């Protein structure tokens, strides 16, 4: 009986904290993938490589922007989720 109580059931909703973490990480992933596409396209000139584009986008400023944007996005999605 104890095993059934401790194990989460399949299809059970995520804990709100885990859902927030997953949403924020996904938004950060989308931010960086968008930056990488733009930077790689812009830096695809002669002598520039994929590693150069990666090095150029992973900066503390970009990380701060990604985290702030992800938090704002999460708040907006939660507002819309509760509102609709």
N, C-alpha and C positions, 0 to 999 in steps of 0.2 A: 504494500500500500504506500509506503514512504517513497519508493522509486517513482511511482506515478505522480506524486505531488511535486517532487524535485525536478523532474524532467519537463522542459517546456514542450508543449504540443506543437506539432507541425501546423502551420497556418496561424499561430498565435502572433499577435501584434508585437512589434519591437517595443522595448522600453523607450519612453520619450527621450531619454538622454542619448541612447544609442541611435535612435532615429535622427536626432539633431546632428550627432557626429557624422553619420553616414551622409546626410544631406550637405553638410558643410564641406566634407572631404570631396564629395562629388562636384560641388561648385568650384572648389579650388582646382580640381582636376580639369574641369572645363576651361577655367581661366588660363591655366598653363598650356593646355593643348591649343587654345586659340592663339596665345602668344607665340608658341613654337611654330605654328603654321605660318603666322605672319612674319616672324623673324627668319625662318628658314627660307621662305619665299623671297624676302628682301635681301638676305645674305647669300643667295645662291649664285652670286657672281664668281668670277674666276678666283680660285685660291681659298674660297670659304667653304666650310664643311658643316656637317650636321653637329659635330661636337662643338664647333664655334658658336652655332646658334644656341645650343643647350647652355653653354657657359655664359652666353650673353643674357639669357632670360632668367636664370636662377640667381637673383640678387636679393638682398634683404628688403629693398624697397618694393620689388615686385611681390615678395612674400607677404609683406604688410598690406599691400593693396589687395592681394588675393584673399587674405583672412578677413579684412574689413568688408570687402564685397560679399564674401560668403556669409558673414554674420548678418549683413543687411538683407541678403537674399533669403536667408533662413527665416528672418523675422517677417518679411513680406509673405513668404509662402505659408507660414503658420497663421498669419492674419487672414489670408485668403482661404486657407483650409477651414478655419473656424467660422469665417463669415459666410462662406458658400455652403 
